[in-house]
Amino acid sequence: MRFETALGEQAQVDWGSLSYIGEGGIKRRVWVFVMTMGWSRVSYVELVRRADTAAFIQCHVNAFEYLGGLPRRCLYDPPMADQGDHPGQGRGEASDLEPADAGLRPASGL
């Protein structure tokens, strides 16, 4: 379901993983961060090797730089929280984050 939002009001964040077979037939996993702006539906996608808080925050900073600013808040989908394999909220908890409240605005320089 699409929600109409004002310009710069919100971004939706998804965090998941993809598995692949690497060299030597070894099964590997890569983490996928996706931030989609609510108004324009422009998305930023980044693949990372680690699923820790530092990587999760750095993905946010990279997305804000790529998108040219910060949304008023970021929304995190309950299915993402249900996966139990992401940094941040506990299992099954939907949440939102206001980047300025999280200290990201000064750190990002945006």
Chimera marker file (.cmm) of the C-alpha trace (Angstrom):
<marker_set name="trace">
<marker id="1" x="0.000" y="0.000" z="0.000" r="1" g="1" b="0" radius="0.5"/>
<marker id="2" x="1.407" y="3.394" z="-0.974" r="1" g="1" b="0" radius="0.5"/>
<marker id="3" x="1.203" y="6.217" z="1.542" r="1" g="1" b="0" radius="0.5"/>
<marker id="4" x="1.354" y="9.796" z="0.293" r="1" g="1" b="0" radius="0.5"/>
<marker id="5" x="3.785" y="11.916" z="2.268" r="1" g="1" b="0" radius="0.5"/>
<marker id="6" x="5.115" y="15.453" z="2.029" r="1" g="1" b="0" radius="0.5"/>
<marker id="7" x="8.485" y="16.128" z="0.408" r="1" g="1" b="0" radius="0.5"/>
<marker id="8" x="11.257" y="15.294" z="2.913" r="1" g="1" b="0" radius="0.5"/>
<marker id="9" x="8.800" y="13.954" z="5.485" r="1" g="1" b="0" radius="0.5"/>
<marker id="10" x="9.939" y="10.343" z="5.647" r="1" g="1" b="0" radius="0.5"/>
<marker id="11" x="12.092" y="7.565" z="4.319" r="1" g="1" b="0" radius="0.5"/>
<marker id="12" x="11.305" y="3.882" z="4.587" r="1" g="1" b="0" radius="0.5"/>
<marker id="13" x="14.186" y="1.585" z="5.471" r="1" g="1" b="0" radius="0.5"/>
<marker id="14" x="14.465" y="-2.114" z="4.742" r="1" g="1" b="0" radius="0.5"/>
<marker id="15" x="17.306" y="-4.385" z="5.840" r="1" g="1" b="0" radius="0.5"/>
<marker id="16" x="17.713" y="-7.959" z="4.714" r="1" g="1" b="0" radius="0.5"/>
<marker id="17" x="20.164" y="-10.473" z="3.380" r="1" g="1" b="0" radius="0.5"/>
<marker id="18" x="20.957" y="-12.433" z="0.242" r="1" g="1" b="0" radius="0.5"/>
<marker id="19" x="22.809" y="-15.728" z="0.112" r="1" g="1" b="0" radius="0.5"/>
<marker id="20" x="25.115" y="-16.764" z="-2.691" r="1" g="1" b="0" radius="0.5"/>
<marker id="21" x="27.658" y="-19.447" z="-3.475" r="1" g="1" b="0" radius="0.5"/>
<marker id="22" x="31.179" y="-18.012" z="-3.451" r="1" g="1" b="0" radius="0.5"/>
<marker id="23" x="34.544" y="-19.372" z="-4.489" r="1" g="1" b="0" radius="0.5"/>
<marker id="24" x="35.077" y="-22.974" z="-3.585" r="1" g="1" b="0" radius="0.5"/>
<marker id="25" x="31.340" y="-23.585" z="-3.314" r="1" g="1" b="0" radius="0.5"/>
<marker id="26" x="31.143" y="-21.835" z="0.048" r="1" g="1" b="0" radius="0.5"/>
<marker id="27" x="27.736" y="-20.376" z="0.889" r="1" g="1" b="0" radius="0.5"/>
<marker id="28" x="28.045" y="-16.704" z="1.795" r="1" g="1" b="0" radius="0.5"/>
<marker id="29" x="25.706" y="-13.934" z="2.856" r="1" g="1" b="0" radius="0.5"/>
<marker id="30" x="25.597" y="-10.259" z="1.946" r="1" g="1" b="0" radius="0.5"/>
<marker id="31" x="23.402" y="-7.703" z="3.734" r="1" g="1" b="0" radius="0.5"/>
<marker id="32" x="21.158" y="-5.320" z="1.799" r="1" g="1" b="0" radius="0.5"/>
<marker id="33" x="20.191" y="-1.855" z="3.048" r="1" g="1" b="0" radius="0.5"/>
<marker id="34" x="17.448" y="-0.008" z="1.137" r="1" g="1" b="0" radius="0.5"/>
<marker id="35" x="16.209" y="3.501" z="1.928" r="1" g="1" b="0" radius="0.5"/>
<marker id="36" x="13.261" y="4.784" z="-0.127" r="1" g="1" b="0" radius="0.5"/>
<marker id="37" x="12.049" y="8.355" z="0.102" r="1" g="1" b="0" radius="0.5"/>
<marker id="38" x="8.307" y="8.480" z="0.751" r="1" g="1" b="0" radius="0.5"/>
<marker id="39" x="7.402" y="11.341" z="-1.588" r="1" g="1" b="0" radius="0.5"/>
<marker id="40" x="9.604" y="10.718" z="-4.629" r="1" g="1" b="0" radius="0.5"/>
<marker id="41" x="10.109" y="6.950" z="-4.179" r="1" g="1" b="0" radius="0.5"/>
<marker id="42" x="13.804" y="7.472" z="-5.013" r="1" g="1" b="0" radius="0.5"/>
<marker id="43" x="15.797" y="4.638" z="-3.455" r="1" g="1" b="0" radius="0.5"/>
<marker id="44" x="19.338" y="4.138" z="-2.219" r="1" g="1" b="0" radius="0.5"/>
<marker id="45" x="20.617" y="0.532" z="-2.090" r="1" g="1" b="0" radius="0.5"/>
<marker id="46" x="23.855" y="-0.637" z="-0.468" r="1" g="1" b="0" radius="0.5"/>
<marker id="47" x="25.315" y="-4.113" z="-0.022" r="1" g="1" b="0" radius="0.5"/>
<marker id="48" x="27.497" y="-4.712" z="3.036" r="1" g="1" b="0" radius="0.5"/>
<marker id="49" x="29.380" y="-7.689" z="4.438" r="1" g="1" b="0" radius="0.5"/>
<marker id="50" x="28.529" y="-7.101" z="8.102" r="1" g="1" b="0" radius="0.5"/>
<marker id="51" x="25.185" y="-6.771" z="9.891" r="1" g="1" b="0" radius="0.5"/>
<marker id="52" x="26.264" y="-4.783" z="12.900" r="1" g="1" b="0" radius="0.5"/>
<marker id="53" x="25.161" y="-1.431" z="14.274" r="1" g="1" b="0" radius="0.5"/>
<marker id="54" x="28.177" y="0.400" z="12.837" r="1" g="1" b="0" radius="0.5"/>
<marker id="55" x="27.392" y="-0.845" z="9.313" r="1" g="1" b="0" radius="0.5"/>
<marker id="56" x="23.685" y="-0.040" z="9.738" r="1" g="1" b="0" radius="0.5"/>
<marker id="57" x="24.425" y="3.538" z="10.820" r="1" g="1" b="0" radius="0.5"/>
<marker id="58" x="27.048" y="4.014" z="8.080" r="1" g="1" b="0" radius="0.5"/>
<marker id="59" x="24.475" y="2.882" z="5.503" r="1" g="1" b="0" radius="0.5"/>
<marker id="60" x="22.153" y="5.624" z="6.794" r="1" g="1" b="0" radius="0.5"/>
<marker id="61" x="24.885" y="8.267" z="6.506" r="1" g="1" b="0" radius="0.5"/>
<marker id="62" x="25.759" y="7.068" z="2.986" r="1" g="1" b="0" radius="0.5"/>
<marker id="63" x="22.087" y="7.179" z="1.978" r="1" g="1" b="0" radius="0.5"/>
<marker id="64" x="21.633" y="10.706" z="3.367" r="1" g="1" b="0" radius="0.5"/>
<marker id="65" x="24.694" y="11.888" z="1.440" r="1" g="1" b="0" radius="0.5"/>
<marker id="66" x="23.506" y="10.211" z="-1.766" r="1" g="1" b="0" radius="0.5"/>
<marker id="67" x="19.982" y="11.616" z="-1.411" r="1" g="1" b="0" radius="0.5"/>
<marker id="68" x="21.298" y="15.094" z="-0.571" r="1" g="1" b="0" radius="0.5"/>
<marker id="69" x="19.733" y="15.530" z="2.858" r="1" g="1" b="0" radius="0.5"/>
<marker id="70" x="17.836" y="14.010" z="5.728" r="1" g="1" b="0" radius="0.5"/>
<marker id="71" x="14.176" y="13.087" z="5.932" r="1" g="1" b="0" radius="0.5"/>
<marker id="72" x="12.299" y="14.252" z="9.001" r="1" g="1" b="0" radius="0.5"/>
<marker id="73" x="11.990" y="10.618" z="10.079" r="1" g="1" b="0" radius="0.5"/>
<marker id="74" x="12.856" y="7.093" z="8.997" r="1" g="1" b="0" radius="0.5"/>
<marker id="75" x="10.315" y="4.292" z="9.191" r="1" g="1" b="0" radius="0.5"/>
<marker id="76" x="11.316" y="0.693" z="9.795" r="1" g="1" b="0" radius="0.5"/>
<marker id="77" x="8.980" y="-2.014" z="8.601" r="1" g="1" b="0" radius="0.5"/>
<marker id="78" x="7.720" y="-4.589" z="11.161" r="1" g="1" b="0" radius="0.5"/>
<marker id="79" x="8.713" y="-7.503" z="8.873" r="1" g="1" b="0" radius="0.5"/>
<marker id="80" x="12.299" y="-6.223" z="9.074" r="1" g="1" b="0" radius="0.5"/>
<marker id="81" x="12.114" y="-6.329" z="12.862" r="1" g="1" b="0" radius="0.5"/>
<marker id="82" x="10.605" y="-9.822" z="12.749" r="1" g="1" b="0" radius="0.5"/>
<marker id="83" x="13.668" y="-11.170" z="10.941" r="1" g="1" b="0" radius="0.5"/>
<marker id="84" x="15.672" y="-10.812" z="14.134" r="1" g="1" b="0" radius="0.5"/>
<marker id="85" x="18.883" y="-10.446" z="12.121" r="1" g="1" b="0" radius="0.5"/>
<marker id="86" x="19.331" y="-6.703" z="12.002" r="1" g="1" b="0" radius="0.5"/>
<marker id="87" x="20.842" y="-4.176" z="14.336" r="1" g="1" b="0" radius="0.5"/>
<marker id="88" x="18.451" y="-1.908" z="16.194" r="1" g="1" b="0" radius="0.5"/>
<marker id="89" x="14.954" y="-2.784" z="17.346" r="1" g="1" b="0" radius="0.5"/>
<marker id="90" x="14.023" y="-5.998" z="19.087" r="1" g="1" b="0" radius="0.5"/>
<marker id="91" x="11.999" y="-8.760" z="17.451" r="1" g="1" b="0" radius="0.5"/>
<marker id="92" x="8.593" y="-7.749" z="16.173" r="1" g="1" b="0" radius="0.5"/>
<marker id="93" x="8.815" y="-4.068" z="17.070" r="1" g="1" b="0" radius="0.5"/>
<marker id="94" x="7.994" y="-1.491" z="14.411" r="1" g="1" b="0" radius="0.5"/>
<marker id="95" x="9.783" y="1.774" z="14.924" r="1" g="1" b="0" radius="0.5"/>
<marker id="96" x="10.662" y="5.107" z="13.500" r="1" g="1" b="0" radius="0.5"/>
<marker id="97" x="13.727" y="7.257" z="13.949" r="1" g="1" b="0" radius="0.5"/>
<marker id="98" x="14.165" y="10.969" z="13.665" r="1" g="1" b="0" radius="0.5"/>
<marker id="99" x="17.729" y="11.376" z="12.349" r="1" g="1" b="0" radius="0.5"/>
<marker id="100" x="18.318" y="14.619" z="14.255" r="1" g="1" b="0" radius="0.5"/>
<marker id="101" x="17.347" y="12.923" z="17.522" r="1" g="1" b="0" radius="0.5"/>
<marker id="102" x="19.745" y="10.078" z="16.782" r="1" g="1" b="0" radius="0.5"/>
<marker id="103" x="22.638" y="12.524" z="16.412" r="1" g="1" b="0" radius="0.5"/>
<marker id="104" x="23.016" y="11.837" z="12.703" r="1" g="1" b="0" radius="0.5"/>
<marker id="105" x="22.539" y="15.403" z="11.466" r="1" g="1" b="0" radius="0.5"/>
<marker id="106" x="25.786" y="16.804" z="12.937" r="1" g="1" b="0" radius="0.5"/>
<marker id="107" x="27.742" y="13.634" z="12.127" r="1" g="1" b="0" radius="0.5"/>
<marker id="108" x="26.661" y="13.621" z="8.512" r="1" g="1" b="0" radius="0.5"/>
<marker id="109" x="27.377" y="17.309" z="7.891" r="1" g="1" b="0" radius="0.5"/>
<marker id="110" x="24.019" y="17.613" z="6.111" r="1" g="1" b="0" radius="0.5"/>
<link id1="1" id2="2" r="1" g="1" b="0" radius="0.2"/>
<link id1="2" id2="3" r="1" g="1" b="0" radius="0.2"/>
<link id1="3" id2="4" r="1" g="1" b="0" radius="0.2"/>
<link id1="4" id2="5" r="1" g="1" b="0" radius="0.2"/>
<link id1="5" id2="6" r="1" g="1" b="0" radius="0.2"/>
<link id1="6" id2="7" r="1" g="1" b="0" radius="0.2"/>
<link id1="7" id2="8" r="1" g="1" b="0" radius="0.2"/>
<link id1="8" id2="9" r="1" g="1" b="0" radius="0.2"/>
<link id1="9" id2="10" r="1" g="1" b="0" radius="0.2"/>
<link id1="10" id2="11" r="1" g="1" b="0" radius="0.2"/>
<link id1="11" id2="12" r="1" g="1" b="0" radius="0.2"/>
<link id1="12" id2="13" r="1" g="1" b="0" radius="0.2"/>
<link id1="13" id2="14" r="1" g="1" b="0" radius="0.2"/>
<link id1="14" id2="15" r="1" g="1" b="0" radius="0.2"/>
<link id1="15" id2="16" r="1" g="1" b="0" radius="0.2"/>
<link id1="16" id2="17" r="1" g="1" b="0" radius="0.2"/>
<link id1="17" id2="18" r="1" g="1" b="0" radius="0.2"/>
<link id1="18" id2="19" r="1" g="1" b="0" radius="0.2"/>
<link id1="19" id2="20" r="1" g="1" b="0" radius="0.2"/>
<link id1="20" id2="21" r="1" g="1" b="0" radius="0.2"/>
<link id1="21" id2="22" r="1" g="1" b="0" radius="0.2"/>
<link id1="22" id2="23" r="1" g="1" b="0" radius="0.2"/>
<link id1="23" id2="24" r="1" g="1" b="0" radius="0.2"/>
<link id1="24" id2="25" r="1" g="1" b="0" radius="0.2"/>
<link id1="25" id2="26" r="1" g="1" b="0" radius="0.2"/>
<link id1="26" id2="27" r="1" g="1" b="0" radius="0.2"/>
<link id1="27" id2="28" r="1" g="1" b="0" radius="0.2"/>
<link id1="28" id2="29" r="1" g="1" b="0" radius="0.2"/>
<link id1="29" id2="30" r="1" g="1" b="0" radius="0.2"/>
<link id1="30" id2="31" r="1" g="1" b="0" radius="0.2"/>
<link id1="31" id2="32" r="1" g="1" b="0" radius="0.2"/>
<link id1="32" id2="33" r="1" g="1" b="0" radius="0.2"/>
<link id1="33" id2="34" r="1" g="1" b="0" radius="0.2"/>
<link id1="34" id2="35" r="1" g="1" b="0" radius="0.2"/>
<link id1="35" id2="36" r="1" g="1" b="0" radius="0.2"/>
<link id1="36" id2="37" r="1" g="1" b="0" radius="0.2"/>
<link id1="37" id2="38" r="1" g="1" b="0" radius="0.2"/>
<link id1="38" id2="39" r="1" g="1" b="0" radius="0.2"/>
<link id1="39" id2="40" r="1" g="1" b="0" radius="0.2"/>
<link id1="40" id2="41" r="1" g="1" b="0" radius="0.2"/>
<link id1="41" id2="42" r="1" g="1" b="0" radius="0.2"/>
<link id1="42" id2="43" r="1" g="1" b="0" radius="0.2"/>
<link id1="43" id2="44" r="1" g="1" b="0" radius="0.2"/>
<link id1="44" id2="45" r="1" g="1" b="0" radius="0.2"/>
<link id1="45" id2="46" r="1" g="1" b="0" radius="0.2"/>
<link id1="46" id2="47" r="1" g="1" b="0" radius="0.2"/>
<link id1="47" id2="48" r="1" g="1" b="0" radius="0.2"/>
<link id1="48" id2="49" r="1" g="1" b="0" radius="0.2"/>
<link id1="49" id2="50" r="1" g="1" b="0" radius="0.2"/>
<link id1="50" id2="51" r="1" g="1" b="0" radius="0.2"/>
<link id1="51" id2="52" r="1" g="1" b="0" radius="0.2"/>
<link id1="52" id2="53" r="1" g="1" b="0" radius="0.2"/>
<link id1="53" id2="54" r="1" g="1" b="0" radius="0.2"/>
<link id1="54" id2="55" r="1" g="1" b="0" radius="0.2"/>
<link id1="55" id2="56" r="1" g="1" b="0" radius="0.2"/>
<link id1="56" id2="57" r="1" g="1" b="0" radius="0.2"/>
<link id1="57" id2="58" r="1" g="1" b="0" radius="0.2"/>
<link id1="58" id2="59" r="1" g="1" b="0" radius="0.2"/>
<link id1="59" id2="60" r="1" g="1" b="0" radius="0.2"/>
<link id1="60" id2="61" r="1" g="1" b="0" radius="0.2"/>
<link id1="61" id2="62" r="1" g="1" b="0" radius="0.2"/>
<link id1="62" id2="63" r="1" g="1" b="0" radius="0.2"/>
<link id1="63" id2="64" r="1" g="1" b="0" radius="0.2"/>
<link id1="64" id2="65" r="1" g="1" b="0" radius="0.2"/>
<link id1="65" id2="66" r="1" g="1" b="0" radius="0.2"/>
<link id1="66" id2="67" r="1" g="1" b="0" radius="0.2"/>
<link id1="67" id2="68" r="1" g="1" b="0" radius="0.2"/>
<link id1="68" id2="69" r="1" g="1" b="0" radius="0.2"/>
<link id1="69" id2="70" r="1" g="1" b="0" radius="0.2"/>
<link id1="70" id2="71" r="1" g="1" b="0" radius="0.2"/>
<link id1="71" id2="72" r="1" g="1" b="0" radius="0.2"/>
<link id1="72" id2="73" r="1" g="1" b="0" radius="0.2"/>
<link id1="73" id2="74" r="1" g="1" b="0" radius="0.2"/>
<link id1="74" id2="75" r="1" g="1" b="0" radius="0.2"/>
<link id1="75" id2="76" r="1" g="1" b="0" radius="0.2"/>
<link id1="76" id2="77" r="1" g="1" b="0" radius="0.2"/>
<link id1="77" id2="78" r="1" g="1" b="0" radius="0.2"/>
<link id1="78" id2="79" r="1" g="1" b="0" radius="0.2"/>
<link id1="79" id2="80" r="1" g="1" b="0" radius="0.2"/>
<link id1="80" id2="81" r="1" g="1" b="0" radius="0.2"/>
<link id1="81" id2="82" r="1" g="1" b="0" radius="0.2"/>
<link id1="82" id2="83" r="1" g="1" b="0" radius="0.2"/>
<link id1="83" id2="84" r="1" g="1" b="0" radius="0.2"/>
<link id1="84" id2="85" r="1" g="1" b="0" radius="0.2"/>
<link id1="85" id2="86" r="1" g="1" b="0" radius="0.2"/>
<link id1="86" id2="87" r="1" g="1" b="0" radius="0.2"/>
<link id1="87" id2="88" r="1" g="1" b="0" radius="0.2"/>
<link id1="88" id2="89" r="1" g="1" b="0" radius="0.2"/>
<link id1="89" id2="90" r="1" g="1" b="0" radius="0.2"/>
<link id1="90" id2="91" r="1" g="1" b="0" radius="0.2"/>
<link id1="91" id2="92" r="1" g="1" b="0" radius="0.2"/>
<link id1="92" id2="93" r="1" g="1" b="0" radius="0.2"/>
<link id1="93" id2="94" r="1" g="1" b="0" radius="0.2"/>
<link id1="94" id2="95" r="1" g="1" b="0" radius="0.2"/>
<link id1="95" id2="96" r="1" g="1" b="0" radius="0.2"/>
<link id1="96" id2="97" r="1" g="1" b="0" radius="0.2"/>
<link id1="97" id2="98" r="1" g="1" b="0" radius="0.2"/>
<link id1="98" id2="99" r="1" g="1" b="0" radius="0.2"/>
<link id1="99" id2="100" r="1" g="1" b="0" radius="0.2"/>
<link id1="100" id2="101" r="1" g="1" b="0" radius="0.2"/>
<link id1="101" id2="102" r="1" g="1" b="0" radius="0.2"/>
<link id1="102" id2="103" r="1" g="1" b="0" radius="0.2"/>
<link id1="103" id2="104" r="1" g="1" b="0" radius="0.2"/>
<link id1="104" id2="105" r="1" g="1" b="0" radius="0.2"/>
<link id1="105" id2="106" r="1" g="1" b="0" radius="0.2"/>
<link id1="106" id2="107" r="1" g="1" b="0" radius="0.2"/>
<link id1="107" id2="108" r="1" g="1" b="0" radius="0.2"/>
<link id1="108" id2="109" r="1" g="1" b="0" radius="0.2"/>
<link id1="109" id2="110" r="1" g="1" b="0" radius="0.2"/>
</marker_set>
